[in-house]
Amino acid sequence: MTRAEPTCPMSRREAIDAYFMEHRAKLLDIAAFLDRIDRTLPPPDDKEDFRLVAFRRALAILADGRPERARRVLELLSDRTTEPIPSAAGMKGAYGAYPGRTP
C-alpha cells in the first residue's frame, strides 16, 4: 500500500475520533442502498444500470488502499467529454455517473 505524504495537522487518532461516527453512518447508508437494490427485480434485459456499475467500481477504488481515492472516484463518475451535447431537451437532471464510460 502506498501512503500519501502527511498533510493533515491532526494525528490519525484525532481524525478518527473526529470523523469516524459520521462516516460509519454513511457506510450504513451505502449498505442499505445495496441491500435495497438486491431486493429489486433484475433488469429485463439482464443489463445492469450504468450508475450501479459505476458505483460498484467506485467501491472497489475505496477498498484498493491506493492514494487519491477521492480524485479517482470523481474521475470515474465524471463525464470527460469536451463536445457540448446538441440539446438538453428532455433531460431532467444529472445522472451522477457518465453513461458512456467503458470498462
N, C-alpha and C positions, 0 to 999 in steps of 0.2 A: 504494500500500500504506500503510495506517495503522499507525503504530508505537505500542505501548503505552509509557506513561511508565516509564523505567528504575527498577526497584526492587531488582534483584539486586546484591549487593555485589561480585560478580565482574565482570571485564571480559569482553567477548564471547569473546576468545581463551581466557581461563581456563575459561569454561563449556564451550567446545568441547573443550578439552584434557581436562576432567574427565569429560564425558558422551558424547562422540562415539562411542567404540567400543561402549559399552553400547547405544546407540540404533541404531547400524549393525546390530548383531546382531538387534535387534527388527525392523528393516526387512527383513532377510533372512528372518526367520520369517514375516512377512506375505507376502512374495513367494512363499515355499514353500507357504504355505497357499493362496494364489490359484492357483498352478500346480497344486496337488493338486485343487482344485475344478474347474479347467479340464479335468482328465483324467477326470472322472466322467461318467457318463451324464446327459444333461439330464433334468429332471423330465418325467414322462409327460404332464402337462397343460401343459407349456411355461410354467408359472408359477414364477418364481424364489422361493426361500425368503425370507421377510421378513427374516431375520437377515443374509443375504448382501446384500440390497438396502440395509439399514441400514449395513452395513459399507462398501459402496461409497460411500454418501452421506457417511459419516464420512471416508473417504479424500479425498473432494472438499473437505471442510472443511479438512483438514490442508494441502491444496495451495493454498487460496484466498488466503493471505497476509494475511488479516484477523486482528485480535487476538482473544483469548479463545477460542482453538480448543478447549482442554480443556473449558471450560464448554459450548460449543456442541455438541461431540461427546457429552458426558454428557447434555445435554438431548435430543439426537436419539435416544439409545438408551434413555432413561428412560420409564417408564410414568407419565404425569402425571394419570391418573385419580384421583379422590378417593373414589369409592364403593368399599367393600370388595366383593370377589367373594363370591358366595353360599357357595362351598365350595372348598377346596383339595384335595379328594379326587381322587386320580389324578394330581396334579401331582408331578413328581419333582424339581423344582428350577427354578432361574431360567433364563430363555431368553437373557438377555444383551442383548436388544433387545425393544422393545414390539411385539407382533404387530398391534396396532390402529392403528399410525401410518399416516397417509395422506400421500401425496406432497406 
